[in-house]
């Protein structure tokens, strides 16, 4: 068995966030590049198969050239657009064979076997999550709901805040421009004044 820990802290922009991106946890394979410890610090959505940053660039800066960003540029981008990022899971225990699996299925299995610990957040973060719209970078399904429930319960977040979560299609292995258009359409349906 392997213990996988996500020590990536919550990202809170310098100004009050417009919305929060919710994710599960930074997978082990996203904390490495080509199987090796990267020389630069890792950050959210670091796995090359995940096109989150490209989707976000198309979404918020349409017409601009999409580029690979450093961690500092990613933080600057989030500050510019007032985006907070919060992962739910701090630690899981998984079989060796699943240690490098980036899928959420591994998390769902760990949850069922009570081999999961949720991130603990500050009182400030709790208030932000209770008052700020949230976008989850995964479609709504039972496993995701269980993780959200566990995270909310372990942090004493008001149940009503779940009404402010919208679930978008994953940015993993997608055409970033096409996915940004889907995100734009769906966000506009439930949040007409977003753009």
N, C-alpha and C positions, 0 to 999 in steps of 0.2 A: 504494500500500500504506500501511496505517496501523499504527503500533505502539500497542497498548493495554496499559497497565500497571496492575496492581492493587496499590496501595500500602497497602491496608487491613491493619494488623498483626493477628497472631493475637490472639484475645481469651482470656485466662486468668482465671478467677474468683479472687477473693481466697483462697478455700479450695480444697482439692483437688477437681478436677472429678469429678462423678459420671459424666459422659460427654462425648464430643466430637461436635459437629456438623461434618461434613465437607461442603465445597462445592467447586465448581470455581474460579470467580473472579468478582469483582464486574464485571458487564458494564458497558460504557460507558454504556448507556442507564439503568443503575441509579445512575450517579453524577451524573445530571442530573434536574431536575424540569421537566417540560414543555419539554425541550430546552435548558434554561438551567442554568448552574452554580448550585447551591443556595447560599443564604446560610449555612445551617448545615452542619456537617461531615456527610459521608455515613458510612454504616456498613453492615454486612452486611444483605443482603436489603432494599435501599433502594427498589427498583423497586415502584411502586404495583400492578403486576400480580401481584406475588409476595406471597402472603398468609402468609408464614412466621410473622410476629409474631402475627398473629391465631390461627393454628393453635396456636402455642406457648401463647398465653394460654388458649385453650380446653382445651388438654392439661393444663396445670399448675394452672390456676385455674378449674376448671369452676364454673359458676354465677355467676362474677364478670362484670361488664360489660366487654366487650372495648373497648379504646380505642386511639387512635393514640398512639404513644409517641415522645418525643424520643430522641435518641441516648443521653443520660444515663439516661433511664428504661429504655431497652433494656439498657444495661450493668448497671443496678441489678437488672433482672429476671434477667439471666444470672447475676449474683453470687448472688442469692437462691436460685436453683435449681441453682447450681454447674455451669453449662454452659460448656464451652470451645468456641470456633469456630475452625476452621482451613480456609482455602482452599488449594487445591493449586497453582494457576497464578499466576505472577508477571507474565508478559508473553507476548503473542502478536502476531504480525504477520499482518494480514488485508487482503484487498482492500477498497478504499473502500466498495464496495457492501455489505459485511458488517459495517462498523464499528459500526453501531448495533443489530445483531442480538443479542438477549439469549440466544439458544438455545445449548445446548452443542454443537450440530452444528458451529458455527464453530470451537470448540475442537478438535473431533475432526479437522476438515480441517487446521487449523494443525499439529496433532500429526503427521499423516501426512506433511506437507511439511517437517517438522523446523523449524517456525517458532514454537517455544514454549520458554519457560523456566519452570522450576518454582520455587516459593518455597523459600528456604533457611531452615531453622528452627534455633533454639538447641538446645543439648544438653538443656536442661530440657524443652523442648517434645517433643523426640524421646523422652525417657523417659516423658513423659505419654502420648504416642500409643502407645507399646509396651505400656503397662499399663492403659489406660483404654478401656472400650467406646466404639465409634464408630457414629454414625448418619449415613448419607449421605442427603441430601435429594433423591435421584433413584433410580429403579429401576436395578438392576444390568444393564449392557449392555457390549458390547465396548469402546466408546469410553471409558466410565467406568473400566473395568478398566485400560485402557492408561494413562489419566491417573494412577490410583492407583499403578500399577506404576512409572511415571516419577517420581512424587513420592517414593515410598518409596526407590527406588534412588538418586535424587539426594541424599537425606538420610541414607542408610545405616540406614534403619529396618528392624528385624527382619521378615523375611518372615512369621513366625508371627502378627504383629499384624493381618494381613489377615483372619484368622479371627474377629477381634472387630469386623468391620464389618457392619452390617445396612443394607439399602437400602430406603428408604421412598418412597412415591409423592410426586412433586413438589408443593410448596405453590403453584405458579404457576397462576393462573386456576382456582381451585377454590372450593368452598364451604368456608370455614375450619372451621366446626363439624363438618361431615360428614368432612372430611379429618382432623380431630383424632381423631375416633372410629376411623377406619381406622388411624391411627398408634397409638392406644391399644391396639387389638386386636392389631396385628402386634407391637408392642413387648412386650406381655404374653405372646405366644407364645414368643418367643426369650429373654425376660428377665422371668420371672414375678414377681420382687420389685422391679420398677422403680417401681411406684406404691404 
